[in-house]
Amino acid sequence: MAIEVRLPTVLRAAAGGQANVSVEGETIGEILKALAEDFPGLGTQVLSLDGSLHRFVNVYLNDDDVRYLDKLDTKVIEGDVVSILPAVAGGSC
Amino acid sequence: MLIISQMFLDEMIAHAIREYPLEACGLISGEKDLVKGFYKTRNDAASARIYTVNPLDYLKADRDAEKNGASIIGVVHSHTHSDAYPSPTDVVQAPDPAWHYILVSLKHIDPILRSFTIIDGNIVEESVVRLNC
């Protein structure tokens, strides 16, 4: 099943400049793994070496943060949209 | 260079003052150097010293920007007691070298707004061209 994945500007260069890509998978983990295989430059920016979600990346399934669902085991269905967003933070110290 | 309407600049400063004493944050959309939208976002850190853009607010801003043919091109945040200059934390956590990093300082009576690029840890101030619309 092909799922649409939306990429933030910072990751688009690693995907040939595309803002949206279509990736096969039944779970968030499968989709991110397939994404890393299709676009190797994306892999280390989204997944840690141990295969977990990178701490500076947020992944949404439609309107829900997958960390509050079943994380990488979260199942997807046709028509779902996965959005990858960098964590945006900083401060005065 | 950042090209931005005075209206958005006024909104950014108003947002910073309204959130005081906490740091305020937001995102800008547009194309390259031209700002087409400003989105106030929640600071999940709820702190006077650090900020974390609420990711759902980011997602909604990203969708709205795309709907209007634009992209998220930068982040705005306030420094409540320090200068409008990126801190070491800002530099380390800067997510995108193509982004504009706008800071609003409330250290003095009159707020000060400046914009920077942060590429490979190097901070470069950019000029802010104000449009009267």
Backbone of each chain as ProteinMPNN parsed JSONL, in Angstrom:
{"seq_chain_A": "MAIEVRLPTVLRAAAGGQANVSVEGETIGEILKALAEDFPGLGTQVLSLDGSLHRFVNVYLNDDDVRYLDKLDTKVIEGDVVSILPAVAGGSC", "coords_chain_A": {"N_chain_A": [[0.846, -1.192, 0.0], [0.614, 2.152, -0.937], [1.697, 5.085, 0.615], [1.341, 8.553, 1.239], [4.014, 10.692, 1.975], [4.925, 13.559, 3.606], [7.488, 15.935, 3.339], [9.738, 18.001, 5.237], [11.251, 21.213, 4.472], [14.003, 21.044, 4.988], [14.677, 18.414, 4.537], [14.154, 17.895, 1.922], [16.08, 18.142, -0.094], [17.492, 15.801, 0.07], [15.726, 14.121, -1.05], [15.588, 14.543, -3.728], [14.517, 17.049, -4.034], [11.816, 16.886, -3.72], [8.633, 17.592, -2.234], [6.66, 15.942, -1.432], [6.458, 12.459, -1.169], [5.823, 9.117, -2.298], [5.431, 6.161, -0.558], [5.829, 2.681, 0.101], [4.232, 0.681, 2.583], [3.053, -0.813, 5.678], [3.092, -0.011, 8.25], [4.22, 2.729, 10.345], [6.917, 2.373, 10.892], [7.723, 0.644, 8.817], [7.285, 2.309, 6.657], [9.083, 4.437, 7.134], [11.467, 3.048, 7.015], [11.438, 2.141, 4.375], [11.498, 4.596, 3.154], [14.032, 5.457, 3.864], [15.478, 3.616, 2.436], [14.807, 4.219, -0.195], [15.719, 6.82, -0.32], [18.654, 7.296, 0.662], [20.009, 9.4, 1.942], [18.146, 10.467, 3.627], [17.748, 8.674, 5.622], [19.491, 8.621, 7.994], [18.756, 10.961, 9.073], [16.235, 10.717, 9.971], [15.87, 8.294, 11.308], [17.418, 6.788, 14.176], [20.611, 5.185, 14.867], [19.988, 2.814, 16.157], [17.601, 2.216, 15.056], [15.387, 3.459, 16.07], [13.072, 6.236, 16.306], [14.434, 9.332, 15.377], [15.439, 11.714, 17.813], [15.181, 14.412, 17.279], [13.211, 14.701, 15.475], [9.832, 14.889, 14.492], [7.116, 12.802, 13.857], [4.12, 12.673, 12.184], [1.001, 11.057, 11.921], [-1.476, 11.731, 9.931], [-3.227, 13.873, 11.93], [-1.96, 13.169, 14.26], [0.647, 12.659, 16.575], [2.998, 10.201, 16.225], [4.405, 9.231, 18.376], [2.633, 9.199, 20.416], [0.914, 7.33, 19.66], [1.271, 4.152, 18.473], [3.949, 4.372, 18.143], [6.659, 3.369, 16.122], [5.322, 1.116, 15.382], [2.821, 1.841, 14.663], [-0.066, 1.437, 12.764], [-0.922, 2.031, 9.325], [-3.423, 3.211, 7.03], [-5.001, 3.117, 3.787], [-4.945, 6.24, 2.19], [-4.061, 7.673, 4.347], [-1.874, 10.251, 5.569], [1.484, 10.829, 6.082], [3.507, 12.94, 7.949], [6.635, 14.45, 8.23], [8.483, 16.267, 10.481], [10.94, 18.623, 11.496], [12.173, 18.968, 14.856], [11.709, 22.045, 16.379], [13.451, 24.241, 18.181], [15.006, 26.164, 20.827], [16.55, 28.891, 22.508], [17.353, 31.355, 25.047], [19.6, 30.747, 26.422]], "CA_chain_A": [[0.0, 0.0, 0.0], [1.422, 3.367, -1.043], [1.275, 6.152, 1.53], [1.985, 9.834, 0.961], [4.853, 11.215, 3.055], [5.277, 14.967, 3.395], [8.832, 16.195, 3.87], [10.047, 19.403, 5.521], [12.21, 21.791, 3.516], [15.378, 20.629, 5.271], [14.904, 17.042, 4.064], [13.768, 17.731, 0.515], [17.257, 17.99, -0.966], [17.863, 14.385, 0.09], [14.703, 13.387, -1.797], [15.523, 15.109, -5.068], [13.755, 18.295, -4.047], [10.376, 16.625, -3.625], [7.968, 17.927, -0.97], [5.82, 14.781, -1.108], [6.876, 11.228, -1.836], [4.93, 7.992, -2.071], [6.252, 5.059, -0.035], [5.063, 1.483, 0.448], [4.389, 0.19, 3.948], [1.822, -1.048, 6.451], [3.268, 0.661, 9.541], [5.12, 3.888, 10.28], [8.283, 1.86, 10.838], [7.977, 0.151, 7.451], [7.327, 3.465, 5.743], [10.342, 5.171, 7.326], [12.552, 2.193, 6.533], [11.38, 2.202, 2.903], [11.927, 5.953, 2.787], [15.491, 5.484, 4.005], [16.046, 2.809, 1.343], [14.625, 4.972, -1.446], [16.517, 8.049, -0.249], [19.596, 7.0, 1.753], [20.359, 10.611, 2.68], [17.109, 10.753, 4.611], [17.713, 7.646, 6.658], [20.126, 8.987, 9.271], [18.135, 12.176, 9.626], [14.917, 10.374, 10.504], [15.987, 7.163, 12.232], [18.695, 6.651, 14.868], [21.355, 3.971, 14.499], [19.304, 1.628, 16.702], [16.331, 2.013, 14.356], [14.298, 4.214, 16.68], [12.832, 7.552, 15.719], [15.397, 10.333, 15.801], [14.814, 12.56, 18.831], [14.939, 15.768, 16.782], [12.23, 14.616, 14.395], [8.468, 14.521, 14.862], [6.395, 12.156, 12.756], [2.676, 12.719, 12.381], [0.086, 10.301, 11.069], [-2.57, 12.711, 9.827], [-3.06, 14.924, 12.951], [-1.498, 12.567, 15.512], [2.069, 12.369, 16.775], [3.075, 8.733, 16.365], [4.947, 8.883, 19.704], [1.48, 8.995, 21.308], [0.14, 6.203, 19.133], [2.09, 2.948, 18.722], [5.304, 4.699, 17.671], [6.971, 2.817, 14.8], [4.38, 0.021, 15.08], [1.526, 2.42, 14.296], [-0.521, 0.967, 11.452], [-1.473, 3.045, 8.427], [-4.414, 2.707, 6.08], [-4.996, 3.863, 2.534], [-5.431, 7.62, 2.325], [-3.337, 8.351, 5.423], [-0.737, 11.089, 5.189], [2.535, 10.882, 7.101], [4.283, 14.184, 7.858], [7.871, 14.466, 9.007], [8.803, 17.651, 10.828], [12.057, 18.732, 12.442], [11.884, 19.642, 16.122], [12.172, 23.434, 16.315], [13.625, 24.664, 19.568], [16.158, 27.013, 21.085], [16.351, 29.658, 23.722], [18.285, 32.453, 25.306], [20.748, 30.322, 27.236]], "C_chain_A": [[0.886, 1.248, 0.0], [0.832, 4.474, -0.157], [2.039, 7.428, 1.178], [2.763, 10.299, 2.196], [5.243, 12.643, 2.699], [6.598, 15.271, 4.085], [9.022, 17.675, 4.175], [11.122, 19.905, 4.563], [13.613, 21.24, 3.735], [15.694, 19.238, 4.74], [14.668, 16.872, 2.561], [14.961, 17.52, -0.409], [17.664, 16.527, -1.054], [16.863, 13.518, -0.667], [14.516, 14.008, -3.18], [14.676, 16.358, -5.166], [12.255, 18.115, -3.888], [9.828, 16.996, -2.24], [7.119, 16.755, -0.487], [6.351, 13.568, -1.865], [5.885, 10.125, -1.478], [5.769, 6.778, -1.699], [5.348, 3.901, 0.352], [5.292, 1.092, 1.904], [3.053, 0.029, 4.641], [1.888, -0.379, 7.82], [4.197, 1.86, 9.346], [6.57, 3.413, 10.16], [8.642, 1.371, 9.445], [8.113, 1.305, 6.471], [8.656, 4.207, 5.879], [11.539, 4.354, 6.837], [12.608, 2.222, 5.004], [11.859, 3.565, 2.403], [13.45, 6.049, 2.823], [16.164, 4.674, 2.895], [15.947, 3.549, 0.013], [15.534, 6.19, -1.501], [17.506, 7.916, 0.912], [19.976, 8.227, 2.579], [19.362, 10.969, 3.756], [17.216, 9.862, 5.841], [18.271, 8.099, 7.991], [19.494, 10.224, 9.888], [16.787, 11.881, 10.272], [15.001, 9.271, 11.555], [17.376, 7.15, 12.877], [19.364, 5.348, 14.455], [20.679, 2.706, 15.004], [17.935, 1.404, 16.067], [15.162, 2.763, 14.958], [14.177, 5.573, 16.005], [13.828, 8.56, 16.277], [14.733, 11.329, 16.75], [14.522, 13.975, 18.341], [13.958, 15.792, 15.61], [10.87, 14.241, 14.992], [7.791, 13.919, 13.643], [4.905, 12.134, 13.098], [1.984, 11.785, 11.402], [-1.2, 11.119, 11.039], [-2.345, 13.789, 10.895], [-2.459, 14.391, 14.246], [-0.006, 12.276, 15.501], [2.205, 10.87, 17.031], [3.69, 8.317, 17.701], [3.814, 8.618, 20.686], [0.522, 7.951, 20.753], [0.954, 4.945, 19.458], [3.511, 3.121, 18.19], [5.537, 4.069, 16.286], [6.031, 1.68, 14.404], [2.999, 0.537, 14.674], [1.128, 1.993, 12.877], [-1.094, 2.131, 10.631], [-2.503, 2.382, 7.521], [-4.403, 3.608, 4.844], [-5.598, 5.255, 2.738], [-4.765, 8.384, 3.452], [-2.212, 9.207, 4.837], [0.232, 11.13, 6.363], [3.331, 12.168, 6.883], [5.495, 14.087, 8.775], [8.238, 15.925, 9.236], [10.024, 17.679, 11.729], [11.572, 19.35, 13.747], [12.489, 21.039, 16.036], [12.239, 23.965, 17.734], [14.871, 25.545, 19.686], [15.917, 27.748, 22.379], [17.458, 30.64, 23.955], [19.503, 32.028, 26.094], [21.602, 29.306, 26.473]], "O_chain_A": [[1.788, 1.384, 0.827], [-0.368, 4.749, -0.187], [3.227, 7.387, 0.86], [2.241, 10.3, 3.311], [5.812, 12.905, 1.639], [6.809, 14.92, 5.246], [8.513, 18.522, 3.44], [11.816, 19.114, 3.924], [14.338, 20.994, 2.771], [16.86, 18.915, 4.515], [14.957, 15.814, 2.001], [14.86, 16.796, -1.4], [18.12, 16.059, -2.097], [17.107, 12.334, -0.901], [13.416, 13.997, -3.731], [14.173, 16.697, -6.237], [11.505, 19.09, -3.918], [10.467, 16.751, -1.217], [6.888, 16.594, 0.712], [6.655, 13.649, -3.055], [5.193, 10.207, -0.463], [6.696, 6.405, -2.419], [4.246, 4.1, 0.863], [6.416, 1.165, 2.401], [2.056, 0.641, 4.259], [0.863, -0.2, 8.477], [4.867, 1.986, 8.321], [7.356, 3.991, 9.409], [9.733, 1.648, 8.945], [8.951, 1.277, 5.57], [9.282, 4.564, 4.881], [12.505, 4.907, 6.31], [13.684, 2.316, 4.414], [12.53, 3.672, 1.377], [14.073, 6.637, 1.94], [17.272, 4.994, 2.465], [16.87, 3.516, -0.801], [16.052, 6.555, -2.557], [17.226, 8.372, 2.02], [20.236, 8.113, 3.777], [19.689, 11.694, 4.695], [16.828, 10.244, 6.945], [17.601, 7.977, 9.016], [19.673, 10.502, 11.074], [16.261, 12.698, 11.029], [14.297, 9.306, 12.564], [18.377, 7.455, 12.229], [18.762, 4.513, 13.78], [20.772, 1.652, 14.375], [17.193, 0.514, 16.481], [14.056, 2.715, 14.421], [15.048, 5.997, 15.245], [14.042, 8.637, 17.486], [13.596, 11.741, 16.521], [13.694, 14.668, 18.931], [13.884, 16.765, 14.859], [10.776, 13.39, 15.877], [7.88, 14.454, 12.538], [4.494, 11.646, 14.151], [2.328, 11.726, 10.222], [-1.924, 11.178, 12.032], [-1.382, 14.549, 10.796], [-2.452, 15.107, 15.248], [0.529, 11.719, 14.542], [1.59, 10.337, 17.955], [3.521, 7.173, 18.123], [3.997, 7.902, 21.672], [-0.55, 7.719, 21.311], [1.285, 4.713, 20.621], [4.183, 2.151, 17.837], [4.71, 4.219, 15.388], [5.95, 1.319, 13.23], [2.107, -0.256, 14.374], [1.888, 2.167, 11.924], [-1.668, 3.076, 11.173], [-2.467, 1.176, 7.277], [-3.862, 4.713, 4.865], [-6.635, 5.409, 3.383], [-4.88, 9.608, 3.522], [-1.68, 8.924, 3.763], [-0.154, 11.429, 7.493], [3.776, 12.451, 5.77], [5.389, 13.695, 9.937], [8.294, 16.718, 8.295], [10.142, 16.851, 12.632], [10.654, 20.17, 13.739], [13.651, 21.194, 15.662], [11.218, 24.121, 18.404], [15.673, 25.645, 18.757], [15.171, 27.286, 23.243], [18.392, 30.749, 23.159], [20.357, 32.857, 26.406], [22.612, 28.833, 26.995]]}, "seq_chain_B": "MLIISQMFLDEMIAHAIREYPLEACGLISGEKDLVKGFYKTRNDAASARIYTVNPLDYLKADRDAEKNGASIIGVVHSHTHSDAYPSPTDVVQAPDPAWHYILVSLKHIDPILRSFTIIDGNIVEESVVRLNC", "coords_chain_B": {"N_chain_B": [[18.998, 38.388, 3.162], [15.858, 39.552, 4.308], [12.572, 39.906, 3.356], [9.793, 41.544, 4.337], [6.488, 42.263, 5.492], [5.483, 45.213, 7.274], [3.329, 44.757, 8.882], [3.486, 42.022, 9.644], [5.823, 42.137, 11.142], [5.008, 43.787, 13.234], [3.098, 42.1, 14.35], [4.708, 40.018, 15.264], [6.217, 41.246, 17.29], [4.167, 42.03, 18.992], [3.208, 39.522, 19.727], [5.411, 38.524, 21.13], [5.456, 40.28, 23.309], [2.998, 39.765, 24.434], [3.28, 37.139, 25.316], [5.224, 37.374, 27.228], [6.214, 36.815, 30.638], [7.307, 34.592, 29.408], [9.196, 32.925, 26.813], [8.334, 33.62, 23.481], [7.198, 32.041, 20.435], [7.189, 31.357, 16.891], [6.384, 30.75, 13.407], [7.48, 31.436, 10.063], [6.207, 31.748, 6.763], [6.792, 31.486, 3.231], [8.555, 32.375, 0.233], [11.804, 31.707, -0.43], [13.359, 34.604, 0.268], [11.192, 36.155, 0.757], [8.621, 36.928, 2.897], [5.485, 35.512, 3.444], [3.65, 34.781, 5.277], [2.823, 34.673, 8.779], [2.905, 32.671, 11.593], [1.723, 32.277, 14.752], [2.897, 30.226, 17.329], [2.49, 27.729, 19.878], [4.573, 27.654, 22.768], [5.941, 24.892, 23.788], [7.741, 24.437, 25.795], [7.183, 26.32, 27.656], [8.685, 28.398, 28.988], [10.913, 30.912, 30.296], [13.369, 30.931, 29.272], [13.899, 29.036, 27.303], [12.58, 27.639, 24.206], [10.185, 25.562, 22.578], [8.797, 24.783, 19.63], [5.427, 24.014, 19.307], [4.689, 20.943, 17.916], [2.304, 20.221, 16.566], [1.188, 22.668, 15.964], [3.128, 23.506, 14.205], [2.77, 21.635, 12.171], [0.196, 22.356, 11.267], [0.703, 24.948, 10.39], [2.494, 24.4, 8.356], [0.889, 22.99, 6.558], [-0.968, 24.992, 5.895], [0.694, 26.86, 4.727], [1.556, 25.459, 2.477], [-0.856, 25.199, 1.156], [-1.17, 27.761, 0.315], [0.732, 27.98, -1.582], [3.309, 28.243, -0.613], [6.186, 27.774, 1.602], [7.39, 26.727, 4.846], [9.728, 28.93, 6.005], [11.238, 29.852, 8.052], [11.896, 30.662, 11.554], [10.631, 32.357, 14.404], [11.532, 33.799, 17.469], [11.422, 34.948, 20.901], [13.7, 36.708, 23.005], [13.702, 37.23, 26.284], [15.238, 38.546, 28.186], [17.682, 39.016, 27.101], [19.939, 39.904, 24.396], [18.939, 40.439, 20.938], [20.087, 38.122, 19.495], [21.353, 35.088, 18.213], [21.542, 32.448, 20.546], [23.924, 30.058, 21.96], [22.37, 27.722, 22.239], [20.362, 28.185, 20.364], [21.855, 28.039, 18.046], [22.896, 25.434, 18.019], [20.549, 23.982, 17.824], [19.399, 24.809, 15.5], [17.321, 24.029, 12.864], [17.414, 24.093, 10.031], [19.483, 25.019, 7.412], [18.657, 26.702, 5.41], [16.799, 28.35, 6.439], [15.372, 31.395, 7.843], [16.208, 33.083, 10.803], [14.584, 34.713, 13.138], [14.814, 37.065, 15.691], [13.361, 38.5, 18.568], [14.032, 40.874, 20.865], [13.289, 41.62, 24.195], [14.697, 42.928, 26.023], [15.228, 45.619, 26.414], [13.364, 48.733, 26.812], [12.202, 49.44, 24.35], [11.288, 47.068, 22.007], [13.533, 45.002, 20.109], [14.124, 43.813, 16.891], [15.732, 41.415, 14.937], [17.248, 39.642, 12.179], [18.647, 36.513, 11.138], [20.899, 34.224, 9.459], [21.774, 30.822, 9.935], [24.275, 28.807, 9.357], [25.929, 25.833, 9.257], [26.695, 26.318, 11.885], [27.564, 28.907, 11.778], [26.786, 32.221, 12.384], [25.082, 34.699, 10.697], [24.103, 37.967, 10.341], [21.254, 39.278, 8.667], [19.883, 41.692, 6.393], [16.802, 43.404, 7.018], [14.168, 43.976, 5.075], [11.586, 46.156, 5.01], [8.201, 46.075, 4.151], [5.601, 48.267, 3.426], [2.876, 47.189, 3.91]], "CA_chain_B": [[17.988, 39.453, 3.192], [14.494, 39.125, 4.608], [11.607, 40.907, 2.887], [8.641, 41.235, 5.185], [5.604, 43.417, 5.682], [5.5, 45.806, 8.616], [2.236, 44.128, 9.645], [3.991, 40.798, 10.282], [6.799, 42.532, 12.172], [4.214, 44.266, 14.377], [2.465, 40.925, 14.972], [5.747, 39.268, 15.987], [6.551, 41.972, 18.519], [2.991, 41.943, 19.864], [3.178, 38.144, 20.237], [6.479, 38.419, 22.128], [5.044, 41.028, 24.507], [1.849, 39.081, 25.024], [3.73, 35.9, 25.974], [6.156, 37.712, 28.307], [7.666, 36.622, 30.724], [7.789, 33.389, 28.714], [9.639, 33.118, 25.441], [7.316, 33.388, 22.455], [7.773, 31.488, 19.211], [6.305, 31.292, 15.744], [6.998, 30.325, 12.147], [7.142, 32.264, 8.911], [6.13, 31.047, 5.478], [7.078, 32.34, 2.086], [9.414, 31.815, -0.813], [13.171, 32.214, -0.274], [13.542, 35.727, 1.184], [9.946, 36.911, 0.874], [7.705, 36.361, 3.892], [4.083, 35.619, 3.03], [2.765, 34.464, 6.382], [3.388, 34.52, 10.121], [2.069, 31.789, 12.401], [2.057, 32.18, 16.168], [2.838, 28.835, 17.784], [2.647, 27.544, 21.324], [5.888, 27.26, 23.255], [5.714, 23.723, 24.641], [8.647, 24.491, 26.947], [6.59, 27.275, 28.609], [9.85, 28.818, 29.764], [11.456, 32.245, 30.005], [14.741, 30.777, 28.775], [13.956, 28.155, 26.135], [11.301, 27.444, 23.53], [9.994, 24.418, 21.683], [7.587, 25.006, 18.832], [4.469, 22.907, 19.377], [4.751, 20.299, 16.602], [1.012, 20.235, 15.854], [1.078, 24.019, 15.393], [4.033, 23.497, 13.054], [2.11, 20.856, 11.111], [-0.905, 23.156, 10.718], [1.312, 26.054, 9.641], [3.087, 23.817, 7.146], [-0.216, 22.691, 5.628], [-1.54, 26.245, 5.415], [1.676, 27.463, 3.827], [1.518, 24.735, 1.208], [-2.13, 25.545, 0.506], [-0.987, 29.092, -0.29], [1.852, 27.937, -2.522], [4.543, 28.665, 0.063], [6.787, 26.788, 2.509], [7.927, 27.313, 6.073], [11.085, 29.383, 5.667], [11.98, 30.371, 9.195], [11.308, 30.635, 12.888], [10.726, 33.587, 15.179], [11.335, 33.625, 18.908], [11.81, 36.108, 21.692], [14.613, 36.639, 24.141], [13.041, 38.162, 27.208], [16.188, 39.315, 28.99], [18.993, 39.077, 26.437], [19.916, 40.608, 23.12], [18.362, 39.764, 19.767], [21.21, 37.465, 18.819], [21.204, 33.653, 18.498], [22.31, 31.87, 21.654], [24.504, 28.754, 21.6], [21.277, 26.747, 22.092], [19.718, 28.452, 19.074], [22.741, 27.6, 16.962], [22.975, 23.965, 18.038], [19.268, 23.371, 17.476], [18.868, 25.365, 14.244], [16.995, 22.826, 12.082], [17.489, 24.159, 8.572], [20.4, 26.09, 6.993], [18.016, 27.608, 4.453], [15.795, 29.143, 7.149], [15.659, 32.684, 8.471], [16.033, 32.996, 12.259], [14.228, 36.058, 13.583], [14.784, 37.2, 17.146], [12.793, 39.719, 19.144], [14.534, 41.059, 22.228], [12.511, 42.495, 25.08], [15.632, 43.326, 27.082], [15.109, 47.056, 26.63], [11.98, 49.215, 26.755], [11.76, 49.28, 22.964], [11.68, 45.759, 21.448], [14.457, 45.015, 18.971], [13.957, 42.624, 16.027], [16.818, 41.21, 13.97], [17.127, 38.357, 11.493], [19.947, 35.877, 10.914], [20.983, 32.868, 8.925], [22.68, 29.984, 10.731], [24.719, 27.748, 8.44], [27.07, 25.111, 9.824], [27.088, 26.958, 13.14], [27.973, 30.299, 11.579], [25.673, 33.17, 12.469], [25.258, 35.893, 9.86], [22.917, 38.831, 10.36], [20.784, 39.673, 7.338], [19.088, 42.918, 6.412], [15.358, 43.214, 7.027], [13.535, 44.973, 4.207], [10.203, 46.264, 5.475], [7.217, 46.507, 3.154], [4.494, 48.966, 4.091], [1.564, 46.641, 3.547]], "C_chain_B": [[16.611, 38.843, 3.479], [13.563, 40.248, 4.179], [10.276, 40.587, 3.559], [7.79, 42.48, 5.397], [5.701, 43.906, 7.125], [4.431, 45.158, 9.49], [2.723, 42.868, 10.355], [4.993, 41.139, 11.379], [6.065, 42.995, 13.432], [3.578, 43.088, 15.11], [3.48, 40.127, 15.792], [6.088, 39.935, 17.32], [5.382, 41.903, 19.506], [2.902, 40.554, 20.5], [4.221, 37.973, 21.344], [6.075, 39.106, 23.433], [3.906, 40.299, 25.219], [2.29, 37.833, 25.803], [4.685, 36.166, 27.144], [5.524, 37.373, 29.663], [8.191, 35.349, 30.058], [8.332, 33.757, 27.344], [8.474, 32.805, 24.502], [7.987, 32.783, 21.232], [6.722, 31.447, 18.111], [7.081, 30.891, 14.508], [6.618, 31.304, 11.049], [7.098, 31.383, 7.663], [6.461, 32.022, 4.371], [7.849, 31.598, 1.034], [10.771, 32.49, -0.711], [13.226, 33.361, 0.733], [12.257, 36.499, 1.463], [8.975, 36.22, 1.835], [6.264, 36.601, 3.452], [3.112, 35.314, 4.165], [3.514, 34.376, 7.692], [2.403, 33.72, 10.952], [2.553, 31.807, 13.845], [1.941, 30.711, 16.566], [2.98, 28.789, 19.301], [4.087, 27.145, 21.645], [5.686, 26.11, 24.235], [6.615, 23.723, 25.869], [8.096, 25.415, 28.026], [7.646, 27.819, 29.557], [10.25, 30.239, 29.374], [12.83, 32.144, 29.363], [14.861, 29.886, 27.546], [12.574, 28.09, 25.461], [11.343, 26.148, 22.732], [8.694, 24.652, 20.926], [6.681, 23.78, 18.946], [4.383, 22.235, 18.002], [3.434, 20.277, 15.841], [0.776, 21.618, 15.243], [1.957, 24.127, 14.149], [3.369, 22.781, 11.877], [1.009, 21.681, 10.44], [-0.37, 24.332, 9.896], [1.872, 25.561, 8.321], [2.01, 23.537, 6.101], [-0.785, 23.981, 5.04], [-0.604, 26.92, 4.421], [1.614, 26.787, 2.463], [0.25, 25.065, 0.422], [-2.015, 26.88, -0.23], [0.237, 29.152, -1.196], [3.174, 28.354, -1.928], [5.091, 27.508, 0.902], [7.152, 27.501, 3.804], [9.387, 27.669, 5.798], [11.828, 29.964, 6.875], [11.201, 30.317, 10.487], [11.581, 31.969, 13.573], [10.686, 33.197, 16.648], [11.857, 34.835, 19.651], [12.874, 35.738, 22.697], [14.116, 37.682, 25.126], [14.026, 39.048, 27.957], [17.574, 39.385, 28.362], [18.822, 39.685, 25.05], [19.289, 39.762, 22.0], [19.494, 39.169, 18.943], [21.136, 35.98, 19.172], [22.125, 33.179, 19.625], [22.988, 30.581, 21.182], [23.433, 27.672, 21.412], [20.579, 26.932, 20.75], [20.552, 27.885, 17.929], [22.751, 26.071, 16.87], [21.686, 23.345, 17.504], [18.655, 23.948, 16.199], [18.593, 24.232, 13.265], [17.324, 22.89, 10.599], [18.403, 25.306, 8.145], [19.788, 27.077, 6.009], [17.044, 28.563, 5.148], [16.335, 30.506, 7.561], [15.347, 32.531, 9.967], [15.83, 34.408, 12.787], [14.165, 36.075, 15.106], [14.2, 38.542, 17.542], [13.311, 39.812, 20.567], [13.639, 42.032, 22.975], [13.389, 42.983, 26.229], [15.481, 44.802, 27.433], [13.642, 47.487, 26.49], [11.416, 49.058, 25.345], [12.218, 47.915, 22.425], [12.6, 45.921, 20.241], [14.299, 43.716, 18.201], [15.099, 42.58, 15.017], [16.648, 39.821, 13.337], [18.509, 37.827, 11.113], [19.773, 34.637, 10.041], [21.972, 32.11, 9.814], [23.051, 28.786, 9.869], [25.989, 27.129, 8.993], [27.601, 25.818, 11.071], [27.509, 28.403, 13.005], [26.747, 31.218, 11.53], [25.998, 34.375, 11.602], [23.977, 36.711, 9.924], [22.552, 39.213, 8.931], [19.947, 40.943, 7.472], [17.602, 42.556, 6.373], [14.738, 44.352, 6.222], [12.052, 45.003, 4.543], [9.306, 46.787, 4.369], [6.057, 47.154, 3.892], [3.15, 48.457, 3.597], [1.193, 45.571, 4.548]], "O_chain_B": [[16.257, 37.78, 2.97], [13.735, 41.398, 4.583], [9.71, 39.509, 3.376], [8.301, 43.598, 5.473], [5.96, 43.14, 8.053], [4.61, 45.026, 10.7], [2.417, 42.66, 11.529], [5.007, 40.497, 12.429], [6.445, 42.645, 14.55], [3.522, 43.072, 16.34], [3.163, 39.622, 16.869], [6.227, 39.267, 18.345], [5.586, 41.736, 20.709], [2.56, 40.428, 21.676], [3.946, 37.352, 22.371], [6.319, 38.585, 24.521], [3.865, 40.231, 26.448], [1.715, 37.521, 26.846], [4.925, 35.276, 27.96], [4.333, 37.642, 29.821], [9.385, 35.058, 30.132], [7.963, 34.788, 26.781], [7.73, 31.847, 24.711], [9.182, 32.976, 21.007], [5.521, 31.496, 18.376], [8.298, 30.713, 14.559], [5.558, 31.926, 11.102], [7.847, 30.415, 7.532], [6.413, 33.238, 4.559], [7.809, 30.371, 0.945], [10.881, 33.704, -0.885], [13.148, 33.118, 1.938], [12.236, 37.393, 2.308], [8.564, 35.081, 1.613], [5.871, 37.723, 3.133], [1.909, 35.55, 4.046], [4.699, 34.045, 7.719], [1.217, 34.043, 11.013], [3.677, 31.394, 14.126], [0.988, 30.034, 16.179], [3.526, 29.705, 19.916], [4.728, 26.404, 20.899], [5.303, 26.332, 25.383], [6.297, 23.086, 26.873], [8.492, 25.313, 29.188], [7.517, 27.712, 30.776], [9.962, 30.702, 28.271], [13.399, 33.156, 28.954], [15.847, 29.984, 26.816], [11.554, 28.434, 26.058], [12.398, 25.707, 22.277], [7.62, 24.712, 21.524], [7.114, 22.652, 18.711], [4.038, 22.893, 17.021], [3.43, 20.311, 14.61], [0.234, 21.733, 14.144], [1.578, 24.759, 13.163], [3.402, 23.256, 10.743], [0.896, 21.706, 9.215], [-0.915, 24.667, 8.845], [1.741, 26.223, 7.292], [2.193, 23.809, 4.915], [-1.052, 24.059, 3.841], [-1.039, 27.475, 3.412], [1.618, 27.452, 1.427], [0.273, 25.193, -0.802], [-2.665, 27.103, -1.252], [0.721, 30.232, -1.534], [4.074, 28.776, -2.655], [4.533, 26.41, 0.911], [7.214, 28.73, 3.851], [10.181, 26.813, 5.408], [12.923, 30.507, 6.729], [10.018, 29.977, 10.517], [12.608, 32.612, 13.355], [9.883, 32.349, 17.037], [12.622, 35.638, 19.117], [12.941, 34.606, 23.175], [14.112, 38.877, 24.829], [13.693, 40.175, 28.324], [18.536, 39.773, 29.024], [17.707, 39.942, 24.598], [19.138, 38.546, 22.118], [19.814, 39.641, 17.853], [20.878, 35.643, 20.328], [23.32, 33.476, 19.645], [22.656, 30.068, 20.113], [23.561, 26.811, 20.542], [20.245, 25.957, 20.077], [20.019, 27.325, 16.97], [22.631, 25.498, 15.787], [21.714, 22.319, 16.824], [17.521, 23.617, 15.851], [19.524, 23.534, 12.865], [17.498, 21.85, 9.965], [18.129, 26.459, 8.482], [20.33, 28.161, 5.794], [16.523, 29.483, 4.518], [17.541, 30.743, 7.621], [14.344, 31.924, 10.34], [16.771, 35.197, 12.873], [13.543, 35.212, 15.726], [14.497, 39.575, 16.943], [13.058, 38.926, 21.384], [13.281, 43.099, 22.478], [12.888, 43.398, 27.275], [15.591, 45.19, 28.596], [12.79, 46.691, 26.096], [10.289, 48.597, 25.168], [13.418, 47.642, 22.392], [12.458, 46.86, 19.457], [14.336, 42.636, 18.789], [15.393, 43.564, 14.339], [15.987, 38.947, 13.898], [19.42, 38.596, 10.808], [18.681, 34.086, 9.902], [22.895, 32.702, 10.373], [22.25, 27.872, 9.674], [26.998, 27.81, 9.176], [28.811, 25.901, 11.279], [27.784, 29.064, 14.006], [25.818, 31.015, 10.749], [27.051, 34.995, 11.748], [22.897, 36.215, 9.603], [23.424, 39.441, 8.093], [19.381, 41.224, 8.528], [17.201, 41.552, 5.784], [14.773, 45.516, 6.62], [11.347, 44.006, 4.383], [9.6, 47.799, 3.733], [5.587, 46.616, 4.895], [2.388, 49.181, 2.957], [0.125, 44.969, 4.441]]}, "name": "protein", "num_of_chains": 2, "seq": "MAIEVRLPTVLRAAAGGQANVSVEGETIGEILKALAEDFPGLGTQVLSLDGSLHRFVNVYLNDDDVRYLDKLDTKVIEGDVVSILPAVAGGSCMLIISQMFLDEMIAHAIREYPLEACGLISGEKDLVKGFYKTRNDAASARIYTVNPLDYLKADRDAEKNGASIIGVVHSHTHSDAYPSPTDVVQAPDPAWHYILVSLKHIDPILRSFTIIDGNIVEESVVRLNC"}
